[in-house]
């Protein structure tokens, strides 16, 4: 798993900018959801190119078929 990083920049007028690194797809929104809710109303969201990449999920599946079953 990649290292995930959230960076916050807070302007003097109180506006908070949030940037994520090491995430793909909507993983960035899930990662930052709690802090965004605590900070208040979200006024704007700009997605980086990584947002549009699909997340790769690796799942091991074993299938067994019994040919004697009717």
N, C-alpha and C positions, 0 to 999 in steps of 0.2 A: 504494500500500500504506500502511495506517495505521501510525503509529509504535507499536511495542510496548514496554511497560514492565513490568519486574518489580520489585516492592518487597519487601524483607525486613525483618521486625521480629523482633529477637531478645530474648527475655525474660531476666531475670537467672538464671532456673533452666535456661537453655539451650534452651528451646522456641523453635522458629523458625516464624514466620508468613510465608507467601508470598502475595502478591497480584499478579495480572496485570491489565494494562489494554491495550486496543487489539487484543484477540483475540476470535475467535468460534469456536464449536464446540469441538472437542477440540484446537484449535491451542494453547491454553494449556498443556495437558498435554505436548504435544510440545516446546514451548518450554522447559519447566522440568524435563524428565525427567532430564537429565544432572546438574543440581545436586541434585535430590532423591535420586538414587542415591548421590551423594557424601556427602550429609548423613546418610543412614541410613534407618531405618524410618519410613515415612509412617504417622501415627496417625489422621489425619482429613483428609477433603477435602470442601470445601463449594463447590459450583458457583454462580457468579453467573448472572443471567438471560442474559448473553451466550453462555454455554456452550450454551444450548438453541436458539440461532439457527443456521440452516444457513449453512455457508460458501458463498459464491458463487464458482464457478469459471467463468472465461470461457475458452472454447476456440474458436479459429477453425478451421473445418473446411471444406474445399473438396471437393465431390463431383463426379466427372465420370462421365458415362454415355455410352458409345459405342453408339448405336442400331444400328450396322451389325454388331455382334457377334452371332453365332448360338450 
